[in-house]
Amino acid sequence: MTAHSADSAALSARDQAILDAVDAGFERALDDLKALVRIPSVAWDSYDPAHVQASAEAVAALAEGTGIFERVSIERAPIGDTDELGQPAVLAVRQARGDKPSILLYAHHDVQPWGDVALWRTEPFEPTESDGRLYGRGASDDKAGVITHIAAIRALAETVDPEIGLALFIEGEEEHGSRSFKRFLELHADVLSADLIVVADSDNWSTEIPSLTVALRGNAAFNVRVTTLEHASHSGMVGGVVPDAMMAFAKLAASFWHEDGSVAVEGLTEADFEVPEQSEQHIRDEAGVLDGVDLIGSGPVLSRVWAKPAITITGVDAPSVPDASNTILPTVRFRVSARIAPGQTAADAFAAFQRHIERHTPFGAVVEYDSIDLGDPFLVDTSGWGATATKQAMADAWGAEPVEAGIGGSIPFIADLVQQFPSAQILVTGVEDPGTMAHSPNESQHLGVLRKAIGAEALLLSRAADHRE
């Protein structure tokens, strides 16, 4: 495994000692990551919550083991205004010494469901090293983010204590919508309040070049039920006269896009900012686009991913082909997952969808909505000391200048962080890379990226004491 490639001559003795501590502790950090991956901590309602609890307990033990925190606990918060509690989160805190700044470190220990095991080359929850990567569900998203925080803190504890305030918040339901996140912030605002918030849940430009994520699309996800009949009917008896719900669904769904696949919902906006160049072939290779299949949309590739809206239908409640009968369906339900460009609120985007659906639903079909999830996009303010210090730490730990990048995905809870802590600098970092395949079968973590991400965060934490607001 390649150790840190920073120019040693350009680093202080303290910085070099920290990176040496990261390298010396890397195998331990990797073992800890493997132990976390073995816990199938899916927070969705249909999965065993005991695994999420076990994952939280394992993370809490890691936080305790750093020896740096004054208090470590496992906490739950109510979901909205209900009596239902969210999944367990780990909270570890220590106060700043003197006038040193405080930093909040966020990651999540829950994972996506593993899906079809047959599509995995390795067992989803048996961490497997191959060609410099660790394979397994959650190996990257986001248990590697958890380990980045833990290992960076260990490196500090073994070298120099910068006396900064630290709060570690490891959430247990990010993949299930962070349903109790806002209430958790409210209940623990006194210890979570920080000068700088680091969200370790994003990716990097490549395995050799780090990224600071500066733009995130928002999301609007919701179910639509289209109904045309009171009951099903024989297609031979009334077909050609009676409108079936599947036909209504197909026509309505097709109205969401122009012929080139770009979004056709009036009222969904685009952002206007510069993007780096990237070839269409790069994204074809990354996404596994089949030969002969065209890409969709227009304009620079990264503008389509970072600065424009996108719409995907992610599920349809309909009979499977083996169960298909000669029946006109009375109702069809489908799920829309839309990405919202920076600069538009998710509520405004959802209202645009409702107007569009009202205008384009055929045959006078009845439309109903349920399971509406909205998350606002986010543009990072990079003018503060936190962004400057983070980019320098990345450059020193990686041996390469970082890219300010956008991502097409969403981290909706950042809007809650902004609302609860309006004066905090919020930065989005991560341990993923273009080959990670997060949320997909064969998710993996590049081990060189993990090592460098730990080093960058350790340098940032050690240098934070030098900054004042």
Backbone torsions as a table, in degrees:
resi	resn	phi	psi	omega
1	MET	NA	129.3	-178.6
2	THR	-74.1	130.7	177.3
3	ALA	-81.5	-176.6	-175.6
4	HIS	-61.0	140.1	-174.7
5	SER	-106.3	16.3	180.0
6	ALA	-64.1	151.9	176.7
7	ASP	-71.3	104.3	-174.5
8	SER	-58.5	-32.5	-177.5
9	ALA	-65.9	-23.6	-177.3
10	ALA	-90.5	-4.5	-176.6
11	LEU	-102.1	149.0	173.4
12	SER	-73.5	164.7	177.8
13	ALA	-60.3	-37.0	178.7
14	ARG	-64.4	-45.6	179.9
15	ASP	-61.5	-43.1	-178.9
16	GLN	-65.6	-37.4	178.5
17	ALA	-63.9	-37.2	179.2
18	ILE	-66.7	-46.1	179.0
19	LEU	-64.8	-36.3	175.8
20	ASP	-63.0	-38.5	178.5
21	ALA	-66.4	-37.5	176.4
22	VAL	-61.8	-46.1	-179.9
23	ASP	-63.7	-42.7	-178.6
24	ALA	-65.1	-30.9	-177.8
25	GLY	-96.9	7.4	-172.2
26	PHE	-68.4	-40.9	-179.2
27	GLU	-63.0	-36.6	176.1
28	ARG	-64.0	-44.3	178.9
29	ALA	-61.4	-39.5	179.4
30	LEU	-65.6	-41.0	176.8
31	ASP	-61.9	-40.1	178.2
32	ASP	-64.1	-39.6	178.2
33	LEU	-63.4	-43.4	179.2
34	LYS	-60.6	-40.3	179.6
35	ALA	-63.6	-39.4	178.0
36	LEU	-67.7	-39.4	-178.7
37	VAL	-62.5	-30.2	-178.3
38	ARG	-69.4	-10.1	179.8
39	ILE	-96.8	116.2	-176.8
40	PRO	-79.7	71.8	-169.6
41	SER	-86.3	67.7	176.1
42	VAL	-87.9	125.6	-173.7
43	ALA	-91.4	0.0	-177.9
44	TRP	-65.1	153.4	-171.9
45	ASP	-59.2	-31.2	-174.5
46	SER	-86.8	5.7	-179.3
47	TYR	-112.7	159.8	-174.3
48	ASP	-68.6	115.4	-179.0
49	PRO	-68.9	-15.0	179.2
50	ALA	-61.9	-31.0	179.5
51	HIS	-69.8	-35.9	177.6
52	VAL	-67.8	-39.1	176.5
53	GLN	-63.1	-43.3	179.3
54	ALA	-62.9	-38.1	178.1
55	SER	-65.0	-43.4	178.5
56	ALA	-61.5	-42.0	179.6
57	GLU	-63.7	-37.5	179.1
58	ALA	-66.8	-40.9	178.8
59	VAL	-67.2	-41.6	178.4
60	ALA	-59.9	-39.0	178.6
61	ALA	-64.8	-38.2	177.1
62	LEU	-64.1	-42.7	179.0
63	ALA	-63.5	-43.5	177.0
64	GLU	-58.7	-39.8	-175.3
65	GLY	-68.3	-16.4	177.7
66	THR	-70.0	-25.0	-179.9
67	GLY	72.8	11.1	-174.0
68	ILE	-105.3	-18.0	-174.1
69	PHE	-93.4	146.2	177.5
70	GLU	-82.5	-26.2	-179.4
71	ARG	-150.6	133.8	175.3
72	VAL	-129.5	130.0	-179.3
73	SER	-147.8	161.0	172.6
74	ILE	-106.7	123.6	-173.1
75	GLU	-126.2	151.9	171.3
76	ARG	-126.2	149.4	177.7
77	ALA	-126.3	153.1	177.8
78	PRO	-63.7	152.3	174.7
79	ILE	-88.2	106.5	-178.5
80	GLY	60.8	-133.0	-179.5
81	ASP	-98.8	17.1	-178.5
82	THR	-92.5	175.0	174.9
83	ASP	-90.0	-6.6	-179.8
84	GLU	-73.4	135.5	180.0
85	LEU	-96.1	146.6	175.3
86	GLY	-76.4	-175.7	-178.5
87	GLN	-76.5	159.1	-175.0
88	PRO	-68.6	134.3	175.7
89	ALA	-118.4	152.8	177.4
90	VAL	-99.0	131.3	179.0
91	LEU	-126.4	120.7	178.1
92	ALA	-130.2	133.3	-173.3
93	VAL	-139.8	151.8	165.2
94	ARG	-149.5	147.0	-176.4
95	GLN	-81.6	151.3	175.1
96	ALA	-70.7	150.5	173.6
97	ARG	-92.1	133.7	179.1
98	GLY	59.2	-133.3	-177.6
99	ASP	-104.5	25.8	179.0
100	LYS	-68.9	150.4	-179.9
101	PRO	-71.9	164.4	177.3
102	SER	-113.4	142.8	-178.8
103	ILE	-127.5	132.7	174.4
104	LEU	-103.5	124.5	179.1
105	LEU	-107.5	122.8	-177.9
106	TYR	-116.3	142.8	165.7
107	ALA	-157.7	179.3	176.7
108	HIS	-133.3	145.5	-176.2
109	HIS	-104.0	-3.1	174.5
110	ASP	-85.5	162.0	-175.0
111	VAL	-133.9	166.4	173.5
112	GLN	-72.0	153.4	171.0
113	PRO	-57.9	156.8	-173.5
114	TRP	-87.0	-16.8	177.5
115	GLY	72.8	-147.1	-176.2
116	ASP	-76.3	112.4	-178.5
117	VAL	-60.2	-29.3	-178.9
118	ALA	-63.3	-20.7	-179.8
119	LEU	-85.6	-7.2	179.5
120	TRP	-90.1	139.1	174.4
121	ARG	-80.3	-22.2	176.9
122	THR	-129.4	168.5	176.3
123	GLU	-66.6	132.5	-173.8
124	PRO	-56.8	-34.7	-176.1
125	PHE	-114.9	23.7	169.5
126	GLU	-116.8	96.5	-174.9
127	PRO	-57.4	130.2	-173.5
128	THR	-132.4	124.2	177.0
129	GLU	-86.6	134.9	176.8
130	SER	-158.0	125.7	176.3
131	ASP	52.3	44.2	174.8
132	GLY	77.6	13.5	178.7
133	ARG	-128.4	154.2	174.3
134	LEU	-109.8	118.9	-177.4
135	TYR	-96.1	142.4	176.8
136	GLY	152.9	152.8	178.1
137	ARG	-66.4	126.3	-178.4
138	GLY	84.4	-2.4	179.8
139	ALA	-57.4	-31.3	176.6
140	SER	-111.6	-54.6	-173.7
141	ASP	-100.4	96.9	2.7
142	ASP	-134.8	28.5	-179.3
143	LYS	-69.8	-25.2	171.5
144	ALA	-67.7	-32.0	174.1
145	GLY	-64.9	-40.0	176.3
146	VAL	-60.0	-48.2	-177.4
147	ILE	-68.0	-31.7	175.2
148	THR	-57.5	-47.1	178.0
149	HIS	-62.4	-48.8	-176.3
150	ILE	-61.7	-47.7	-175.9
151	ALA	-68.9	-35.3	177.3
152	ALA	-64.8	-41.6	178.8
153	ILE	-65.7	-40.2	177.0
154	ARG	-59.1	-43.0	-178.9
155	ALA	-60.6	-37.9	176.5
156	LEU	-65.9	-46.5	-177.0
157	ALA	-60.3	-27.8	-177.2
158	GLU	-90.9	-7.1	-176.7
159	THR	-122.8	-78.5	-176.3
160	VAL	-138.0	137.9	177.8
161	ASP	-93.4	112.6	-178.9
162	PRO	-76.7	-4.1	175.8
163	GLU	65.7	18.0	175.6
164	ILE	-75.7	158.8	170.2
165	GLY	-77.1	142.5	-179.8
166	LEU	-133.7	135.3	169.6
167	ALA	-130.0	128.8	177.9
168	LEU	-109.2	119.7	-179.4
169	PHE	-123.2	104.8	-178.8
170	ILE	-109.7	102.7	-172.6
171	GLU	-75.4	156.3	-178.6
172	GLY	-116.5	14.3	-177.5
173	GLU	-150.6	27.8	-178.8
174	GLU	-61.9	-39.5	-179.5
175	GLU	-74.6	-4.5	178.4
176	HIS	-116.2	23.6	172.0
177	GLY	95.0	6.4	179.1
178	SER	47.4	50.0	-169.1
179	ARG	-66.8	-28.1	179.5
180	SER	-105.0	8.6	-172.6
181	PHE	-59.8	-49.0	-176.0
182	LYS	-61.6	-44.1	179.4
183	ARG	-67.3	-34.6	177.2
184	PHE	-60.7	-44.5	178.2
185	LEU	-61.4	-41.9	-179.5
186	GLU	-64.2	-42.6	-176.1
187	LEU	-71.4	-28.3	-175.5
188	HIS	-119.7	27.6	-176.4
189	ALA	-59.9	-32.0	-176.1
190	ASP	-65.2	-36.2	-178.6
191	VAL	-96.6	-18.2	179.9
192	LEU	-89.0	-17.4	180.0
193	SER	-58.8	131.4	-173.6
194	ALA	-149.2	159.4	174.0
195	ASP	-75.9	-34.3	-176.9
196	LEU	-135.6	133.0	177.2
197	ILE	-117.1	125.6	179.4
198	VAL	-112.2	115.0	179.2
199	VAL	-100.5	106.3	-176.1
200	ALA	-94.2	77.5	-175.7
201	ASP	-151.6	37.0	-178.2
202	SER	-133.4	-158.2	-174.6
203	ASP	-127.8	-173.3	179.6
204	ASN	-127.4	159.1	-175.9
205	TRP	-59.9	-40.6	177.9
206	SER	-159.3	-175.7	176.5
207	THR	-75.5	-8.8	-179.5
208	GLU	-114.4	-15.9	-175.9
209	ILE	-125.3	122.6	-179.4
210	PRO	-79.9	165.2	176.5
211	SER	-131.6	145.2	162.7
212	LEU	-107.4	116.8	-177.2
213	THR	-75.3	121.1	-175.6
214	VAL	-114.8	-7.8	179.1
215	ALA	-143.5	131.5	178.1
216	LEU	-129.2	133.7	172.7
217	ARG	-75.0	152.1	173.5
218	GLY	-86.7	-176.0	179.5
219	ASN	-140.9	148.2	170.6
220	ALA	-136.4	109.2	-178.7
221	ALA	-121.2	136.0	-176.5
222	PHE	-162.8	156.7	175.0
223	ASN	-96.7	142.7	176.1
224	VAL	-123.0	127.5	174.6
225	ARG	-108.8	124.4	179.2
226	VAL	-111.4	122.7	-176.3
227	THR	-127.9	133.5	179.6
228	THR	-121.9	-18.5	-173.7
229	LEU	-135.6	158.5	174.4
230	GLU	-77.0	-26.4	-178.5
231	HIS	-156.5	163.9	178.0
232	ALA	-70.6	155.5	179.4
233	SER	-138.7	157.5	177.0
234	HIS	-65.9	125.1	-176.2
235	SER	-66.8	-25.8	178.7
236	GLY	-74.5	-24.5	-176.0
237	MET	-86.8	-36.4	-174.7
238	VAL	-126.7	-1.2	179.3
239	GLY	-60.7	137.0	-176.7
240	GLY	96.6	-11.1	177.9
241	VAL	-122.1	-45.9	-175.8
242	VAL	-91.5	128.2	179.3
243	PRO	-76.4	125.3	178.8
244	ASP	-93.6	155.4	-174.2
245	ALA	-65.4	-31.2	179.1
246	MET	-65.3	-38.9	176.6
247	MET	-64.9	-43.0	178.8
248	ALA	-62.4	-42.6	177.7
249	PHE	-60.5	-46.6	-176.6
250	ALA	-62.0	-42.8	-179.6
251	LYS	-68.6	-41.3	179.1
252	LEU	-65.6	-46.5	-178.7
253	ALA	-61.0	-41.0	-179.0
254	ALA	-62.5	-24.9	-178.5
255	SER	-73.3	-10.0	-178.4
256	PHE	-72.4	-19.3	-173.1
257	TRP	-129.3	148.9	168.2
258	HIS	-75.1	174.6	-177.8
259	GLU	-60.8	-31.2	-179.3
260	ASP	-85.5	4.6	178.6
261	GLY	89.4	-3.4	176.7
262	SER	-74.9	159.8	-173.8
263	VAL	-69.1	133.6	-178.2
264	ALA	-111.6	8.7	-179.6
265	VAL	-81.3	112.1	-178.7
266	GLU	-64.9	134.0	-179.6
267	GLY	105.7	-15.4	172.3
268	LEU	-82.5	126.8	-170.7
269	THR	-102.1	168.6	175.9
270	GLU	-117.3	152.4	175.7
271	ALA	-93.4	158.7	-178.7
272	ASP	-123.3	96.0	173.4
273	PHE	-151.5	158.5	-178.2
274	GLU	-68.6	143.3	175.8
275	VAL	-128.8	149.3	175.2
276	PRO	-65.9	160.0	177.1
277	GLU	-77.1	141.0	172.4
278	GLN	-150.9	138.0	-176.3
279	SER	-77.3	153.4	174.9
280	GLU	-63.5	-33.2	-179.2
281	GLN	-64.0	-33.6	178.9
282	HIS	-60.4	-48.3	-177.9
283	ILE	-73.4	-28.8	174.9
284	ARG	-62.7	-44.1	-179.3
285	ASP	-67.5	-42.5	-177.3
286	GLU	-64.0	-39.8	-176.2
287	ALA	-90.3	-8.0	-178.5
288	GLY	70.5	39.0	179.7
289	VAL	-70.5	131.1	-177.4
290	LEU	-68.9	148.8	175.8
291	ASP	-57.0	134.5	179.2
292	GLY	91.0	-12.2	178.1
293	VAL	-89.8	127.1	-178.3
294	ASP	-79.8	149.1	167.6
295	LEU	-75.2	162.7	-177.5
296	ILE	-110.0	162.4	177.6
297	GLY	82.2	-174.3	-178.9
298	SER	-144.9	164.7	-178.7
299	GLY	91.9	178.7	179.2
300	PRO	-53.5	142.0	-175.3
301	VAL	-55.6	-48.2	-176.3
302	LEU	-72.2	-24.4	173.3
303	SER	-65.6	-37.4	178.2
304	ARG	-64.9	-33.4	-176.3
305	VAL	-86.6	-37.0	-173.2
306	TRP	-97.1	-34.5	-165.3
307	ALA	-117.4	-0.2	-179.1
308	LYS	-122.9	154.7	177.2
309	PRO	-73.6	159.3	176.7
310	ALA	-143.0	149.0	-179.8
311	ILE	-129.7	132.0	176.4
312	THR	-133.3	137.5	170.2
313	ILE	-94.7	113.2	-170.8
314	THR	-99.0	-6.8	178.7
315	GLY	-167.6	148.3	178.0
316	VAL	-137.4	126.7	172.2
317	ASP	-85.1	104.3	-178.5
318	ALA	-155.9	157.7	177.7
319	PRO	-60.2	141.9	174.6
320	SER	-71.3	163.0	-179.4
321	VAL	-59.7	-43.3	177.6
322	PRO	-62.5	-25.1	-179.1
323	ASP	-97.8	5.2	-176.0
324	ALA	-68.6	137.2	175.9
325	SER	-127.7	169.6	179.4
326	ASN	-78.3	70.0	-172.5
327	THR	-131.4	137.0	171.3
328	ILE	-84.6	120.7	-175.3
329	LEU	-77.5	137.6	179.2
330	PRO	-82.2	-27.2	-175.6
331	THR	-150.3	146.8	176.2
332	VAL	-136.7	134.8	175.2
333	ARG	-116.0	137.4	179.0
334	PHE	-140.4	157.5	-178.6
335	ARG	-110.4	129.9	177.0
336	VAL	-103.0	131.0	173.9
337	SER	-122.5	111.9	-177.1
338	ALA	-115.6	142.4	172.7
339	ARG	-102.6	134.1	-172.2
340	ILE	-108.3	131.1	-177.9
341	ALA	-68.0	147.8	174.1
342	PRO	-53.7	140.4	-179.6
343	GLY	105.6	-11.8	178.8
344	GLN	-122.8	138.9	177.0
345	THR	-78.1	152.9	178.4
346	ALA	-65.1	-34.6	178.2
347	ALA	-63.3	-41.7	178.0
348	ASP	-65.0	-39.4	178.9
349	ALA	-65.4	-42.1	179.2
350	PHE	-63.7	-39.0	176.8
351	ALA	-61.6	-37.1	177.1
352	ALA	-64.6	-39.8	176.0
353	PHE	-61.1	-45.4	-178.9
354	GLN	-60.9	-42.0	177.7
355	ARG	-63.6	-42.5	-179.7
356	HIS	-63.7	-46.0	-178.3
357	ILE	-64.5	-38.6	177.7
358	GLU	-60.9	-39.1	-178.0
359	ARG	-77.7	-26.9	-169.9
360	HIS	-111.9	1.0	176.6
361	THR	-71.7	121.9	-174.3
362	PRO	-83.6	160.6	170.3
363	PHE	63.8	14.1	-178.5
364	GLY	69.6	23.4	-178.6
365	ALA	-59.9	149.9	178.7
366	VAL	-84.0	133.0	-177.9
367	VAL	-118.1	134.7	174.9
368	GLU	-132.5	152.3	-179.6
369	TYR	-119.6	149.1	170.4
370	ASP	-155.1	169.7	177.5
371	SER	51.0	56.6	-178.1
372	ILE	-87.9	121.6	177.9
373	ASP	-122.6	123.0	-177.1
374	LEU	-123.9	138.4	176.0
375	GLY	-143.8	131.4	-176.4
376	ASP	-78.2	151.2	172.8
377	PRO	-71.5	174.9	-175.2
378	PHE	-149.2	134.1	171.0
379	LEU	-115.3	125.4	-176.5
380	VAL	-80.5	133.8	171.8
381	ASP	-83.7	111.7	-175.6
382	THR	-98.3	16.0	-175.4
383	SER	-85.2	-12.6	-175.7
384	GLY	-85.2	173.1	-179.6
385	TRP	-65.5	-27.8	-177.5
386	GLY	-62.3	-45.2	179.5
387	ALA	-66.2	-42.1	179.5
388	THR	-62.1	-46.0	-179.4
389	ALA	-66.4	-37.6	-179.7
390	THR	-66.0	-44.5	179.8
391	LYS	-64.5	-37.5	177.8
392	GLN	-68.0	-40.7	177.5
393	ALA	-62.7	-40.2	176.4
394	MET	-62.0	-46.4	-179.6
395	ALA	-59.3	-41.0	-177.8
396	ASP	-72.7	-36.7	-178.3
397	ALA	-80.6	-33.1	-177.5
398	TRP	-91.5	-23.9	-172.6
399	GLY	72.7	25.2	179.5
400	ALA	-153.5	143.7	179.3
401	GLU	-69.4	135.8	-179.6
402	PRO	-75.0	155.9	174.8
403	VAL	-101.2	134.3	169.1
404	GLU	-81.7	112.6	-169.7
405	ALA	-125.7	156.2	168.5
406	GLY	-101.2	166.4	170.3
407	ILE	-133.6	152.2	-179.4
408	GLY	-79.4	-15.2	-179.0
409	GLY	-80.2	-175.1	-174.1
410	SER	-131.6	145.8	168.5
411	ILE	-129.3	80.9	-169.5
412	PRO	-58.9	-30.5	-174.6
413	PHE	-69.2	-11.9	178.8
414	ILE	-60.2	-33.6	176.5
415	ALA	-60.2	-34.9	177.0
416	ASP	-68.5	-38.2	176.5
417	LEU	-62.6	-42.6	179.2
418	VAL	-62.2	-42.4	-178.4
419	GLN	-67.6	-42.1	-176.5
420	GLN	-77.5	-34.7	-176.6
421	PHE	-128.1	69.9	-172.2
422	PRO	-63.8	-22.6	-177.8
423	SER	-92.9	-5.4	-177.7
424	ALA	-78.3	145.7	168.7
425	GLN	-82.1	130.9	-178.1
426	ILE	-117.5	122.2	-178.8
427	LEU	-122.2	145.5	-177.9
428	VAL	-118.0	114.7	178.3
429	THR	-118.8	-172.4	178.3
430	GLY	179.1	177.0	-177.0
431	VAL	-121.5	2.2	-180.0
432	GLU	-81.4	168.8	175.2
433	ASP	-147.7	174.1	-175.7
434	PRO	-59.0	-18.7	180.0
435	GLY	-98.1	8.4	-172.8
436	THR	-67.5	-40.4	-177.7
437	MET	59.5	44.2	176.0
438	ALA	-59.1	142.8	-179.5
439	HIS	74.5	-8.3	-177.3
440	SER	-106.0	165.8	168.7
441	PRO	-58.6	148.5	178.4
442	ASN	67.8	31.9	170.8
443	GLU	-56.1	142.3	-179.7
444	SER	-151.0	160.8	176.8
445	GLN	-118.0	124.4	174.8
446	HIS	-72.0	123.4	-171.9
447	LEU	-73.4	-29.4	174.6
448	GLY	-66.7	-38.9	176.4
449	VAL	-64.2	-42.8	179.3
450	LEU	-59.3	-46.6	-179.4
451	ARG	-59.7	-46.1	-177.4
452	LYS	-70.4	-34.3	177.0
453	ALA	-64.9	-40.9	176.7
454	ILE	-61.8	-45.2	-179.8
455	GLY	-60.7	-43.5	-179.5
456	ALA	-63.0	-42.9	-179.6
457	GLU	-69.0	-37.9	178.4
458	ALA	-62.8	-41.3	176.9
459	LEU	-64.3	-42.3	178.9
460	LEU	-59.6	-46.5	-178.4
461	LEU	-64.1	-39.9	-178.3
462	SER	-69.0	-31.8	-177.6
463	ARG	-87.5	-14.8	-175.5
464	ALA	-61.5	-28.5	-178.4
465	ALA	-63.6	-19.6	-178.7
466	ASP	-82.1	-3.7	-173.6
467	HIS	-108.9	142.5	175.9
468	ARG	-130.4	149.4	175.0
469	GLU	-77.5	NA	NA
